[in-house]
Amino acid sequence: MLGKHISALVRAMRPRHWLKNGFVLAPAVFAGHALDPAAMLKAVSVAVAFCLVSSAGYLVNDVLDREADRNDPVKRFRPVAGGEMSVAAALSWAAILYVVAVTAAFRSGRSVVLLLVGYVVLTLLYSLFLKAIAVVDAMALATGFLLRLVAGAVAIPVTISPWLIVCGFLLALLLAFGKRLPEAEHTGGRSPMYPQSYLHDVVTMLSGVTLVAYTLYTVAPDTTRKLGGSNALLLTVPLVLFGIMRYLLLLHKEGAQDPTATLFRDRPLLATVALWIAVAGAIVYTTGGVK
């Protein structure tokens, strides 16, 4: 019985989505601190705190969406919707995760705690009513990623590039609207129902804008200055272009509803991400780091 409860809890916490909290580590990596144990320990501890509060947010969201989830062909297997976990248990575990995460974040400073609490408030508002408002729902999700980036920079601390913030926000917005595209084929639930033609237009627009923003980031004077005058980071643009185009292909071909699952399932996309990390890391760490 205990084993089943733990299994249900783990699935409800959605640990595979913890990958999204890698945004917390981005400022440390691009500032050239990936090989600095002290800095990375701080960044990882903040990432863990965000993992805990994001899992707590999933539990709260599943409680609020349990009736709608039962009518969804995929979401009906979630522990709360499927009856494997009671509402009381889900909310109790969510409260525990919130307390543990915020308590742990105090070691990283007041600013990190405020950003973490801000993220908690945002996710709660999203689950309560923001997710039902068209466009606002995607903007709220993207803002959550932005808070992760800023928290990662504050934890070390380093000055984060405005271009990195813009790129992170646009990428998160692209994934948020991309996730809505397959959902447009279904009715019900508390998420807004977008016309497919609108989502196609928005996803196409965001794909281009994200690529342009990343390209400008690689050649921005501040970036090249911190790379010793080199614009070698521009070499990673084709990888980003391929990654975006591959994601769009999967989105239109397979209905890639879960970006995280899509990344792990599609080998070319996963290989592209790994190659981008390797190439960008090599450039950053051979030229002094980008803050």
N, C-alpha and C positions, 0 to 999 in steps of 0.2 A: 504493500500500500504506500509506504513511504517512498519507495523507488518510483512509483508511478507519479506521485506528487512532484518529486524533484524533476522527473523527466518533463512533466507538463510545465513546470516553472521555467526550466531552461529554454524550452521551445517558445514560451510566451515572452521571454526576455530577448529573443531574436539575436543571439550572439553573432550571427554572421553579419549583422548590420553594424557591428562595432567597427568594421573596416572604415565606415564613414568618419569615424573620429580620428582617422589619420590626418584630417585637416589640422588637428591640433599640433601635429609634429612638423607640418610644412614650414612654418617660420624658422624653426631650429635647423632644419635641413638646408633651406635656402640661405641661411645666415652662416653656413659652414660649421655648425656645431654638432653634426651627426657623430663625430668622433670624440666629442667632449662628454665623458660619462656624467659629470655633474649636471650639465645643461640638459642632456637627454633624459636623465632621471627625473628632473623637474617636469619636462614636457610630457614624459610618459605617465607620470602620476596624475597630471591634469587630464590626459587622454582617458585614463582609467575612470576618473571621476565623471567624465562626460559619458563614458560607456554605461556607467551605473544609472545616471539620471535618464539617459535615452531609453534604457530598458524599463525603468520605472514609468516613463511616458508611454511606452507600448502597452504596459499593463493597464494603465488608466484608459488609454484609447480603446483597448479591447473590451473593457467594461462598458464604456459608453456606446460602442458600436456592436455590441453582442447580438442584438436583434437583427440588424441589417446584415451582419456577417453570416448569420445562419441561412440566409437566402443567397449567399454568394457561393459559386461552385468551388472556389479555392479557399476563401477566408472562413468557411464554415468548419474547417478543420482546426482552427485556432482553439487553444485549450479552454478559454472562457466561453466562446460560442458553442463549442462542442460538449460542454458540461464536464470537462475533466478538471476544471478549476473553478471554484465558487467565486462570486463577486467579492465576498468578504476577504477571501484568501488573496485574491489579486490586488485589492486595495491595500491590504496589510503589508504585502511584500513590496508594493510600490513605495509606501511610506518608509519602510526600512531602508530601501535603496536610496531614497532621497536623503535621509538623515546621514547615512554612511558616506555618501558622496560629498555632501556639503561639509561635513566634519573633516573629511580627508583634505578637502580643498583649502582649508584654513592654513595648512602648512605652506601653501603656495602664495599666500598673501591675500589681503582684502580685495584687491582689484579682481583677482581670479574668482574669488567667491561671489562677487557681485555679478560677474559675467555668467557664472554657472547658475546663479539664482535667476538671472535674466533669461537664460535658456530654459530653465524649468517653467517660469511664468509663460514664456512664449509657447512652449509645447502644450501646456495646460489650456491656454486660450485657444490654441489650434484645435485640440481635441474637443473643446467645449462648443466653439462656434466658428472659428476662423476657417476651418476646413470646408465649411458649407458656403463660403463666399468666393465666387469665381475670381480668379487672378490673385486675390489676397491669399488664398490657400498656398499657391506656389511661392509667392513672395515670402510668406512666413517660413516655409521650409528652407528657402535659400538664406534667409536671415539667420536661421539656426546654424548653418554652415559658416556664415560670416562670424558669428559669435565664437565658434570653435577656433577659427583662424586667429582672431584677436586675443583670445585667452592663451593660445599657444605662444604668441609673441610676448604677452605681458608676463608670462610665467618665467621666462629666461633671465632677464628681459632683453628683447631686441626691437629695433624699429622696423616695422613691417612695411614693405613697399606698397604704395597705394595701388600700383598695377597688379600686384599679387592679390590684393583684396578684391579688385574688380574682376579679375580672372576667376577667382574662387566663387564669387557670387554669381557670375554669369553661368559657370559650369553647373552649379547647384540648381540654378533656375532652369537650365536646359534639361537636366535630369528630372526635375519636378514636373515640368510640362510633358516630358517624354513619357513619364509614368502614367499620366492622365490619358494618353492616346489610346491604349488598349481598353481602358475603363469606359471610354466613350461608347463602346459597343454594348455596354450593360446598363440596365436601369436599376434604380433603387440605391439604398445607402445614403449617407449624409454628405458625400462629396458632390460638388457641383457637376452638372452634366454639360460638358463642352461640345459644341459642334465639331465634328472631325475635321472639317475644312479649316476651322479656326486653329485647332491644335497643330495641324500640318503647317500652317503659315507661321505660327509662333515658334515651333521647333526649328523650322528652316531658318527663320530670322536669327534666333538665338545661337544656332550652330555657326553661322557666319560671323556674328558679332563676337562670340567667344574666341574664335580663331583669330580674328583681327586684334582683339584685346591682348591675347597671348603673344602674338607677333610683335605688337608695339612694346610689350613688357620686355621682350628679349633684346630689343634695340634701343630702349629708353636710355638717355644719357646717364641716369643714376645707376642703371643696371650695368652698363658697359664700364662705367667708372669703377664699380666695385669688383668687376672682373678683370681689372688691370688694363682697361681700355679695349678688351676683346668683345666682339659680338658673336662669339662662338655658340652662345645659347640659341642663336637663330637656327642652328643645325637641328634642333629638336622640333621645329615647327612641322616638318613633314610627318613626324610621328604623331603629333597632336591632330593634324589633319586626317591622317589615316584612322586614328582612334575614333574621332567624331563621325567620320563617314561609315566606319564599321558599325558603330552603335546605331546610327540611323538605319542602316541596312537591316540589322536585327530587329529594330523597333517596327519597321514596316513589314518585314517578312514574317517574324515570329510573334510580334506583340510582346516585346521585352518589358513586362510590367515591373519587374524588380531589377534595377540597375546593378545591385550587388550580385544577385544570382546570375545575371547576364555576364558579368565580368568573369566569374569563376567557371561558367559553363562554356564560354566561347574561347577557345585556345588562341586564335589570332589576336583577339582583343586583349587577353591576358598577357600574351607575349609582347604586345605593343606597349602596354603599361610598364611591364618589367624592363623593356629596353629603354623606354623614356627615362625611367628612374636611374638606370645605369648610366646612360649618356649624360643626362642633366647633372647627376651626381659627380661624374668624372670631370665635367666642365667646371662646376662650382668649386670642387676641392683641389683643382689644379691651378685655379686662378685667384683664390683667396676668399670666395664666398660672396653671396648676394644677400644683403639685408633688406 
